[in-house]
Amino acid sequence: MSAPRTRFAPSPTGFLHIGGARTALFNWAFARGRGGRFLLRIEDTDEARSTRAFEQALLDGLRWLEIDWDGEPIRQSERRAAHRAAVEKLLASGRAYRCVCTREELESRRRAAIARGEKWTYDGRCRDAGHGPDCGPHTVRLRMPASGRIEWEDLVFGPSGQDASEIGDRILVRADGVPVYHLAVVVDDLDMGITHVIRGADHHINTPLQLAIYRALGATPPAFAHVPLIVGPDGRKLSKREGDVSVDAFRRDGYLPEAVRNWLVRIGWSHGDQEIFSREEIIRLFDLEHVHRAPGQADPEKLAWLNQHYLRALPADALFRRARPFLEQEAGGPVARTPELDRLLDLLRERSRTLVEMARRASFALREEIELDPKARSRHLVPDIAGPLADLIGELVALPEWSEESLAGAFERVLGRHEGLKMGRIAQAVRVAVTGSSASPGIYETLYVVGRDRALRRLRAALAGISGDPPG
């Protein structure tokens, strides 16, 4: 097989939906794994809804996923001349004709056909009328074969096709002179040299008409592969207008691009029992033979699991770099990298499934002031813990160095002086006092990352809250 040329052709009417991202990923992986080229075409002919801002968002989403393309993206709106030239070729060859039937006339005839119990396709009234360019308002229709079946071997769904009589002479150019999508996509794919059209299964029904246009133009069509749609946990198709299923939303929610990419490639495709795929493995292993026909379920729990896997594997400098925007959002200002913060982020790898969650768990070390959870405060900062807490503060003040080892020694000495005091009891009181909640990494690690001055200030404030005295 010669090197393939694939394409991704999104409409810039919204953010990059995960269904579109997965289609792009499949096209990219198929081409890259076979030494081919992966191209972009922006199908921006819906002038009312297409924007350059959405176009940029689509490109940014692909870049974030590390899906690179060859050459400059092509805009379909800039290819009107090529589309019109193809129409003129079809008219000149007799493979298309002008139709002067009005919308009202067509609707009347459609209703009459249905009333007779017939299935409606265009009845061919203008098929042999020979209308010329001066016939007045008109559409242009494709002259379909009167009989026969339009077939192809789909690379996912296998033998596919439809009887030409069920399609009828479809419109190629609307009355306003604008070519329809089916003509434009065929002409564009021909001019771009596309060898494989890999797209969603919702386009399977469009293929017979597009194959008829290829044949009318005397062109060899590409191979077609229709990949399963993505459905949610409830089995329903994910809408493009649902903001929480866009790539941009996953980025904002703190998912890593390698996790989202890994998750997407496994929706509707498999390679044995393997679940973890690097970018290089996706390129090397992806094939169309193992794309499934059934809809693929987008399991958010699988994505969270993958994201935590990749969070655990990040080197410290990469983890801080990825986490920094989320840390700064949580802190409300710039956040500098320190050994203490590196230690905290490392501890939070096992507790956090997203960068947003990690930043939220780290907030006690990012802010000067914290709020104590009322339920945790009433449960753990109680009068009978005041004595041990005051004793611990004295030990902490006297420490020659602030390290996890020296902090452990301070706790041991306090426990030795207070008969019956359990480590869990004093640790939870300290944890609530210095973090505001009853959940954090180990208490020695927590105190270390908070730092001596802030930890002592918060402990004194908590002790004062128990006794009713102002903090000293």
N, C-alpha and C positions, 0 to 999 in steps of 0.2 A: 504494500500500500504506500502510495506517495504521501509526503508530509501533509497532514490535514490542515485546513483553515477553518476555524470555528469563529463564532461571533456571539456577543451578548448585546441585545438590542432593547434596552429599557426605555420606557416613556418617562420624561422628567416631570411627572405630575405628583410626586410625593417622595418621601425618603426611601432608601433602598430596603425593600421588604425582604424577609429572610427567604421567601420563595425565589425571588429574583437573584438574591445572593447565591443561593444554592445552584441555580441554573448557570450563573456565571462561573462558579467554582467547578462544576462538571465540565463546561466547555473549556475552561482554562487548563484543567488537569488533563483532559483528553488530548488537547493540542500540545501542551508542554511535554507530556510523557512520550510523544511520538515525533518530536523534533519539528512540530508545526508552528503555526501562528494563530494567535488569539486576538481578535479585533473587536472594537467597540463601535456601535452605531446608536446614536441618540435619536429615538423616534419621537420627534417633537412636533408632529403635525397637528396635534390638538392645541391650537393656539390659545384657547380659552383657559386651559389648565396647565400648560407647560410653562415652566419658568427656568431662567438660568440659575436661580438659587437652588432649585431642586436638582438641576443637572450637576451642579457642583457638589451637592450632597451625595448624589449617586457615585461620583468619582471618588469623593473622600471616603465613602464606605468601602469601595473596592480597595483603595490604597490601605485603609486600616486593616483589612483582611489579608493584605499582602498578595492580592490578585493583580498582577501586572499585565499590561496589554501592549500590543505592538502598534507602532504608528500613532497618529493622531485620531481621536474619535471623529466619526463622520456624523453630520446632522442630516436627518432625512429631509428636513424642510429646505435644505440647500440643494436638493437633487430633483427639483420639480422638472427641470428641462429633460433629464434622463427619463423620468416617468412619462412625460408627454411624448417623447420620441418613441418609446415603446408602444404607446397607444397608436400613434400614426403608423407604425410598422404593422400592427395587428389589423388596422383598418385597411391598409393598402393590400394586405395579403388575403383579405376576406375572412380572417379569423375573428374579427369583431365587426360590429355594425352599430349604427346610430339608431336610437329608439326615442320616439316623440311621445310615447304614452305618458300621460300625467300621473301624478301620485293618486289623484282622485279616481281616475279611470282604472288604475291597477287595483286599487282597494275595492272598487265595485266588482270587478271581475274575480278577485280573490274570494269575496263573500259568496258570489254566485257559485263558484266551484265548490266551496265548502258545503253550501246548501245542497248541492247535488251529491255530496258524499265523496268528493274527489280531493286528492291531495294537491295543493296549489304549488306549482312552479310557474315561472313566466311562460305564457302561452305562445310566444313566438310571433305575435302579430306584426312586429316590425322586422322580423328576421330576414325576409326577402323583399322588403319594400325599397331598398336601394337609396335610402335617404342620404343626401349629400351634406357638406358642411354648412350649407345655407338653409337647412331645414327648420331653423328656429331653435327654441329651447329643446334640449335633448340630453339624454344620457348615452353612454357607450356601453354596449353589452358584449360579453364574450360569446362566440358561437360555439356552444358545446356539442360534442358528438350526440347524435340522436339516440344512440344505444351503446351498449358496451360498459365495461366496468373499469374504473380508474383504480389501479392497484399499486401497492408498493410493499416492500419488505421492511417493516419498521424494525430498527435495531434494538428496540426494547419490547414492543408488543407483537412482533412477528408479522405474519401476513395480514395486510390491512387493505381496505378499499371501500369504494362506494359506486353504485351505478350512476352513470352520467345523467340518466333521465331524472334521478332524484335531486340533482343539483340545479339543472335548468340553466338558461342563459343569464348568468349573473352580471350585475352592473360592475364595470371597471372604472368608469368616470361618472361622477355625480353630475346633476344638472348645473351645479355651480362651477363645473370645469375641473374640480379637484379629483385626482385619481384616488381610488379607495386603497385601504391598507393592503389588501391581498395582492394587488398589482405592484404597489410600491415595494413590498418586502421581497417579492420575486426579483424585480429589477435590481434592487440594491444587493441582494445576495449574489446575483449573477455578476454584477460589476465588481464586487469585492472578492470574487473567486471562492466563495464559501463551498467547502466540500461536504461538511456535516452540519446539519441543523439540529442542535440539541436543545430542546425546549420543553415546557410544561405539557402535561397530558391534556390540558384543556385546549391545546392547539391541534390535537389529533384530528378533530372534526374539520379543521380548515385545510388539511393537507390535500385532499382530492382536488379541490378547486385550484389550489396553488400549483399542483402538478399539471392540471389542464392548462394553466397559463404558461408554464415552462414549455409544454409541448407546442402550444400555439405560437410561441416565440421561436420554435425550432431549437431549443436549448436543452442540454442535459441537466436534469435536476440533481441537487445534492442528495446525499443519504439523509434520512430522517430518523431521529431517536426521540421519543416522547417519554419524559421522565415523570414519575408519579407526583401528584400534588402533595403538598404538606398540609396536614390537618392537625388541629389542636388535640388536647387530651380528651375532649368531648366528641372527637370524630368529625367536627365541622371544619370546612375549609377556612384557613386563616385569611381574613380580609386585609387588603393592602392599606386600608384606611385605619386599621387598628395600630395606634402608635407604639404599643408595647411589643409588636412583632417586627419592628424595623431594626436594622443593624445599628442605627444611631442610638436607639433606645438601649440596646444591650451594652453599647459602649458607655453611655451615661450611667448605667446601672453597675458598672465596675467589672464587667467581664473582660477577659483577655482575648485578643484577636485569635490567638492560636487555639484557644478553647472553643470559640464560636465556629472557627473554620473546621475543626475536628468534629464538632457536633453536627454541622451542616452536611459534611460529606457522608456521615453515617445515616442520614435520613433518606432512606430509599436506596442505599447501596451498602454492600458488605464485602469484606474480604476475610472469609473464614470467620473465626471468633474474635479477630483483632478489634479492639476498641480505641486504642491510642494510635494516632497517626500524626507524624511530623509533616511539615510542608513538603519535604523531599519525598517522604513515603507516599503522600497523596499523589504526587506527580508520577511516581514510579509504578504504583499499584492500581490506580484507578482504571477501570474498563467499563464498557457498556454492557458486557455480558452479565455482569452481576448487579445491574440496576434492576430494582424490583418493579413489578407492575402495580402492586397494591399501593394505595396512599401511604405516605410515610408520616408517622406521628412525631410531632415536635414535643419531646418530653423535657420539661424544664428541670426536672430532677437530674436527668442525665447531663444537662448542660452545667448545672451547679457542681456535680461530681467532677466533671472534666475540668472546670475552672479551678477547683481546689487542687486537683492534680498538678496543673500547670503553675499555680501559685507556689506550691511546695518546691517546685523544681527551679524557680527563678534565683539566680545569684543575687546577693544582697544589694549590689548597686542597681541592678535592673529592677528589683522589687521596689526600691525607694523611688526610682524614676517613674515607674508605672503608678505607684501609689500617691505620689506627690500632689497631683491635682486634687485628689479626693481628700487627702490630709489637709490641704490648705483650705478647701471648702469647709471642712469640719472645724478647722481652727479659726477661720475667719480672717486669715492673713498668711503671710509667707511662713514656710516651715523649712528649717535648716536640717541638714542631715547630721546626726550625731551618733556616737557609739551606742548611747542609750536608746535612741529611736530605732537604730538597726536591730538592737536586741529585742525590742518590743515587737517590731514587725516580724521578726523571725519566730517569736513565740506565738504570734497571732496567725501564722500560716495554718496551723492545725485547727484553729477555731473559726476561721473565716472562709466563706465560699465565694465572696466577691470583694473587690477593692472598696466598694462602698461600705460593706459590712466591716472590713478591716479598719477603715478610717473611723467608723463609729465606735468600734471597740477600743481604738487608740485615743479617743477624744480626751480621756482623763489626763493623758500625758501631753496633750497639745495645748490645753487651755490653762490659764492661770487660775480661773475660778471654775468651780464645779457645783452642781446641785445634787444634793443627796436624795436618793429615791426614798419617799416617805415610808413605804412599807419596809424596806431594808433597814432604814434608820430606826424605826420603832421596834424592830425585831432584834437588832444586834447592838445598837448603841443605847444600852440600858444601864441603870444606876450601878448594878453590881459588877460591871466591867470597868467602872471608872478608876478604881484603884490599880488593877493590873495595867490599864492603859496609861495612867500617869507614870507608873514604874517603867514601862517600856519607853515612854518619851524620854525619861532621864537616861536610860541606857543608850538610846539613839543619839542623844546630844553628845554623849561622851565618846562615841565611836571615833577612833583616829582616822578611819577611812570608810568610805561608803561603798561597800561591795556586797555581793550576795552572800559571801562567806561570813563577813563580819555581822551582817544583819541576822543571819541564822544564829550566831552566837548570842546576840542580844535577846532574841526570843527564848533561847534555851535558859538563859539566866533568869529571866522573868518567870518562866514556867517553874523553875526550881524553887522560887520563893513564894509561890502561891499554890498551896496545896489544893488539889482537885481541879485546878484550871486545865482545860484541854486546849491543845494547840488550835483545833478548829474554831474554838470559841473566840480566842483573842485574834486569830488570823482574820476571821470574818468581820470583827469589829474594825480592825485596821483597814481591811479591804474597803468596807463601806465608807470609812472616813476619808481615804485617799483617792478613791475612784468614783464614789457616789453610788455604786451598785454592789451587789453581792457576787458578781461574776467578773473574773479577771484571770490572768495567768497566775502562777504561784506567787505567794505573798512576798517572798524575798525578791523575786524578779520584778514584781510590781513596784515595790518600794525603790529598787535600784533605778528603774526607768523614770520614775516620778522625780527623783533627785532629793537630796537632803533638805534643802530649804523649803521646797513646796510640800514635801511629806510632813515635815515637822509643823509647818503652818496649818496644814489641814488636820493633823492629829490634835493639835491644841484647840482648834476651833470645834472639833467634834467633842473633845473632853469638856470644853466650856458649855456646849449645848446640853451635855448630860447633867452637869452640876448646876447649870443656870448662871454661871459666872461668865464675864467677858473673857475672851481668849487672851492668855498672857504671852 
